[in-house]
Amino acid sequence: KWQADLRGIQEQVKEARKLLDVGLQEQFEGDAIGYFDVLKIISALEAQEKQSGKSVKTFFGGYTSDLLQKWDSIRQAYLNDNIFLAECGRALTQRLKYDIPRMRKLIQESGSQIEALSRKVSDREQLSRDWRVKYKAKCEDLGIRGVDIKRELIGTLAGLPLALEEVCATVRSEEVGAAMDLYKTYVSFLHSFESKAKQAASEGKKKGKKAAGDDGDSAIPALAALTRVREAKEYDLSSA
């Protein structure tokens, strides 16, 4: 019987909720309003009546406001046959049997997710530190700070002519010339073991190239580039 009485009270609550102002309607959802919520609504309505300067109760202790009278009748209906206790017992059973286990499972799942995300964050932070170290090392190799990469890399081109001239100066040195002569002698020594026919043909080709002003180094690919550098005009850095 108490279930039917409780359903009747809940229908009264839904109808009375429609009479509340927007603020109280948003604060109290229709299907979730229970006995203790009814008491809160009555207290809020009493506070509104006092703020407006109206008398809350009559000389005989009843409410002057029709809205308060309606909500007070709902409160009295909850008290009849202790229906509010039955409602509280049902809500407590719902909490213990379903809501609390569900929340525990949700907490465990959330904890697992937090642990997994924490590991991912730690891994990403370590990866970020590793790449920062590699980036710094690479910038040091390039001779730049790494703040404005494009501008700093373009700035390194200013020292390129001097670096190239230093390489050319090394190639033009007497030590490199002596090494080239030694290498040519070594190659000629190896070629002396070839057949006379190949040697004659090779000598004919060399003579033809010498007639064009070549010294014979072009016949040895490894020396051709060095020879061109040694014969090239030096670059005047002061005029650049």
Protein Blocks (a to p, Z undefined) as FASTA:
>chain_A
ZZmmmmmmmmmmmmmmmmpcfklmmmpcfklpcfklmmmmmmmmmmmmmmnopafbdfko
pafbfklmmmmmmmmmmmggolmmmmmmmmmmmmmmmmmmmmmmmmmmmmmmmmmmmmmm
mmmmmmmmmmmmmmmmmmmmnopahlammlmmmmmmmmmmmmmmmmmmmmmpmklmmmmm
mmmmmmmmmmmmpcfklmmmmmmmmmmmmmnopahlmmpmklmmmmmmmmpccddfklZZ
